[in-house]
Amino acid sequence: MSESIRLVIALAYGDTIRQWEEKGLFDRELAYLSELQQQGAAIDIVSYGSRDEYEFRARLPGMRILCNWPGFSAKTYRRHLHQLHAPQLVKAQVARTWNSPSLVEASRIAWAWGLPMVYRTDFLLSELRRNTFPDDVDTIEKLEGMESKGLRDAARIIAPSQALADSMARMAPESAVKVNIIPNFVDTEVFQPLSLEKRYDLVYVGRLSVVKNLWALLEAVEKLDVNIAIIGGPLEREVGTTYDESIKLKDRFGDLDGRIHWIGRVKNEDLPAYLNRAKCLILCSHSEGHPRSLLEAMACGLPCIGSNIVSIRSILEHEVSGYLCETGAESIAEAIKAVLAQPRLMQRMGENARRFSLEHYSLPKLARREFEILADVARRNPLPNAGKRLLNYVFRRR
């Protein structure tokens, strides 16, 4: 095993481990944490959940859950979490975000206990807000200020794509030298080709939000003699997602005489079966970070149609490992017709997608790369002993 480090990972405002379970993501998150643990990371998870979070101890072996056990309001807990968990945090070596929304929590912990912070994220909140609500200038500017400070303060930054790294460099030029590109992982042993009967011509996996461009996608489906499975839901806690959007979509399109299958949320471990029952995945978003649904479909050997935006065309090579189109309904419809009419092309793209996934997105390889970054940060930022750090904290508070 590699050298050991103690890593504290902060969840975002209001987020809990229980939500991983409710959203069907627990096994996926556990897989990555377990790989980091195997490399030598002792992991503390700071959660907004109550004492009920302790129920997950047996399913997170060797990891410590630092939760809101007194039952504070979320606002109060955010303000005092670095104090509440002092006995554990005083021994930590590196603080890491879970994603961009947890930047405030990770920064607070890092500041209080003199820790180096690793800013790991799949997206920038400010970009997501701009793409979803472009007129909300005040919120966008506030998020940009928070994120640019986080980029400047971070010891290292982990982004899943060059496109996101470029956006970070534009926001905070001095952060460019700190960015490390590590793609999102796929458990290629779970997500793999299966011999299942095809039920759907198309499958979409993701949030029902404006930025996902589902309106244009369903207009394209409406024009064609095809069916589609829509997997996902209006996750109200996620930025850029509103319940109203899913209501509007269902009111407008209904089920198109049985051609739209509104599946809802699916546990991550059940998703490979749904993907393998479709002929093709389609993702025609206006904006993406590093879309995990696309990576998982590719690992299943599924041909994929994606919008011709930077974050998708950096993954899909047109007519090699996928098929690119524009975001308008007409272009989407033409792409669907072109792909479904060419079985040999679909087979070739699916085989290439699977091969690409195995080569670039396997879990052990990517977890190893992150651990090496975390260990290097810990080596470059040696900390005084716990007693001295506690005194430093008290002095800093004064």
N, C-alpha and C positions, 0 to 999 in steps of 0.2 A: 504493500500500500504506500501511497505518496505521503509526504509530510502532512500533518493534520493542521487544520485551521478551524476557528470557531466563527461561524457565519450567522448573522442575524438578518432575516428577510422580513421586510415590512409589507403587510397588505395595505390596500388603499382604504380611504375613509369609508367606514361602514361595511367593509368586506370581511367575510368570515370563511373559515374552512368548511363550514356546513354548506355554504353556497356552492362550493366545488361539487359537493355531493348532489345538491338540488339541481344543478345545471348539467349533471352527468359528466363532470370533468375530473372527479377525484382521482381516478386511476391514472389519468394522463399526467396530472400534476405530481402524483406520488412517484411515477416512473422516473421523472427527471430528478426530483429531489433524492431519490434512492441512488441514482447514478452518481450524483455529486457526493453523496454520503460514502459510496464505495470508493471514491477517489481519495477521501480523507477529510471531508467537510463535516464538522459537528454543527447541526442546524437548529437554530431557534426561529420559530415563526411567530411574528407579532400580529395578532388577529383582533378584530373588533368584536368577536363573538363573546358570549357570556361563558359561565362555567360549563355550559353544555358542550363547549368545544373539547373538553377533556374526554368526551366519549370517543374521540378519534385517536386517542393515545395509542391504542393497540394497533391501529392501522397505519400509524406513523412511527414505527419502532425506531428508538434511538434519537428521535427528534423531540424537542421541547416546544410545547404550545404555551405562548405567553398571551393570555387573553384578558378581556375586560371582566375579571372575576368580581370586582365590587359592584358591577352593574351601573357604571356611570353612563351619562348620555354620551353619544358619539363625539360631540363637540368637546366635552370635558375630558374624555379619554384621550382624544388626540392631543390636547394641551398637556396632559400629565403622563402619557405612556412611558416616556423616558425615565420618569421618577418611579412609577409604579413597579416597573420591572428592573429596577436598579441592581438587585442581587445577581441577576442573570446578565444584564447588559454590561456590567462592569468587567466581565470576563470575555466579552466579544472582541474579535480582531478586525472584522470587516462588516460594514452595513451595506445591504443591497436592496434596491427597489424590487418589487415584484413586477411592476410595470410603471409606466409614466404616472398614472394616478396616485401611486404610493410615494411619490417624490417628497411630499411634505413630511410624511412619517419617517422615511429613511434619513432625510436631512436633519430632522430634529434629533434622532438617535445619534447620528454621526457627530453633530455639533456638541451635544451634551457630554458624550463620553470620549471625545477626541478621536473618533474612528475615521479611517479612510472610507469613502463611500464609492460603491460601484453602481453606476446608473445604468440599469438594464431595462430596455423597453422595446416593444414591438411597433410603437407609433408615438407621434407627438399629439398631445391633447389639443394644442392650438390648431394644428393642421386639420384634425378631425372636426373641430368646431367650425373652422372656416369653410370646410367643404360641405358641412351640414346646415349651418346657420350663418351664412356670410354677412348678414346685417348686424350680427351681435358683436359689434366692434369692441365694446368695453370688456366683455368676457374674453374675447380672443387676445386682446392686449394684456390682460391680467395673466392668462395662461402662458403667453409668450415670455412675460417677465419671470414667472416662476420657473419655466423650463430653461431659459437662458442662464439663470443663476445656477440651477442644478447642473447644467453642462459645464459651467465654469468651475464649480466647487468639486465636481466628481474627480476622484483619482483616476478612474478608468470608466469608459463607456462601452456598453455592448449593444449593438444594433443588428437586426437580422438581415439587412440589405444595404447595398451601396446607396440606393435612392434615399433611404432614411439617414444614412451617414452624411450625405450631401446636404440634406435639409438641416441637420444639426450644425454643420459647418457654416451654413448661411446664417443661422440664428446666433451662433457664438463661434466666430472664426478660430479662437484660441483652443476650442475643444477638438479640432480636427485631428490633432496628433494623439488624442487619447481614445479615439474610437476604434473598437475592434469589431469586425463583422463576424457574427456567429448566427447562421440561419436557425429558424425554428426547427425543432426536431420532429421526426415521425417515428413511431415504434413500428418498424417495418416487419416485425414478426406478428403484430396484431393487424396492421393494415397491409393486406396482401391480396392477390387475386384469389377469388373463390369461385367454384363451379356452381353458381346459382342461376336460377331462371330469371331472365330479364322481365321486370314488371313496368319499368319506367323508361321512356325515351331519354328524359333529362332528369337530373337531380340538382337542386340548389341547397347548399348548407350555409347557414349564417343568420345573422340578426335580420329582423324585418325593419330595416331603417332606410331613410331616404338615400343615404350615401351608397347603398347597395344597388340602387337603380332597378329595383324589382318591378316598378311600374312599366318601364320600357321592356323588360324581359317578358312580363306577362302579356303585354300588347303583342309582342312577337309570337308567343305561344298561341295567342288567340287567332292569329292569322293562319296558323299551320295546323295540320292534322297530326299533332303530337301531344303527348301527356308529360306532366312534370310533377315530381315530388318536391315539396317545399319543407325543408327540415330546419327548424329554428323557431325563435319566438321573440316577442317584444320584451326584451330584458330591460326593464325600466331603469335599473341602476347603471346601465351602460351609457356613456356619453354619446349623444347623437341618435339615440333610439327612443321613440315615443310609441306608446300603445296606440295612439291615434293612427299612426301609419299603417299598422296591421289591420285596423278596422276599415280604413279607407280602401286598402287593397281587397279585402274580402267583400266589401260592399260593391266595389266596382266589378270584380271578376268572378266572384262566387267560386264555383268549382268547374266552370266551363263545361257543363254537362258531363262531369266525371273525369275531366282531363287534368284538373289541378287537384293534387292530393296534399292537403294541409296536414302534415305529419306532426308538427310541433317539435318540442325538444326531444332529443334522443341521447341516451348515455353514450359517452365516447366509446365504450367497449362494444356497444351495439351498432355503432355507425358503419363498420366495415361491411356488415351484411346488407345494409341499405345501399351503400355505394355500389356493391357488387351486383345488386339487382337493377341497376341503371345502366343504360348504354353509354351515357356521357354526363359529365359534370359541367355545369355552366355557372360562371361568375363574371358578371358584366358591370362591376362596381365603377363608380366615378373615382373612388380613391380606396387604396388598401395599404396596409403596412407590409406584412409578409404573410399572406393568407394561409393559415393552417389548413383550412378546408381543401384548398387546392393541393397542398402537399400530400394530404392524406388520400385524396382521390388518385393522385399520381402513383402513390405507393401501392394502391389497389390495382394498378394497371389500367386505369380508366382514362380514355381520351377526354380531354378537357377543352372547353371553349372559354376564353377569357377576354376581357376588354383590353384594348391596346393602350394600357397605361404603364408607366415605368415599372411599378412594383410587380405587375403580372408578366410583362414581356421580358423581365429579367429572369423569370422562371420558365416560361413557355417559349419554345422556339417554334415559330409558325410552320405548320404542316410537318414538323419533326416530332416534337413532344407535346404539341397542342395546336390550337387554332385560335387566331386573334381576330377580333372584330372591333368596331367602334361602339359607342354607348347608345346610339339611337336604335329604335325598335326595328327599322328597316334593315340595318346592318346586322343586328342580332338575328333576325329571321333568316337572312341570307346565309349566315354562318351555320345556323342549325340545319338548314336544308343541305348545304354543301357537305357537312360532316356526316349526317345520318345517311346520305345517299352513297357514301363511299366506305363500305365495310373494310376493305383492305387498308385504306388510310386510317380508319379507326383502330384497327388491330396494330398497325405499325406505330401510331402515336402512343397507344397504351403500353406497348412493350418498351418503347423508348422512355416513356414517363417513369415506369417502374425501375428501369435501369438507372435513370438519373437520380431517382429518389434514394436508391440503395447507395449510390456513390456519394451523394452530397448531404443527406439529411438523417443518417442513422444516429440513433440516440447515444450510444457509448462514445462515439467519436466527438460529438458536439459537447457532451457533458465534460469530457476530458479537456477540451479546449477552454471551456469556461473555468474549470477548476484551476488550470494553470495560470489564468489571469488573476483569479482570486488569491492564489498562493503568492504570486509575484507582488501583488498589492500589499499583502500582509508582510512580506519580507522587506519591502521598501519603506514601510511605515511601522517600524517597531514601536511598541507601546510600553509605557512604564507598568510596574506591577499594579495589581488591583487596588491596593491600599493607596498608592500615590495617585492613581486615576480618580479614586473617590474624593481625595482631598482637592485635586484639580477641579473636579466637578463642582464641589461646594464653593471653592473660590470663584469659579466662573459665574456661578449663580449670583454671587454678591456683586 
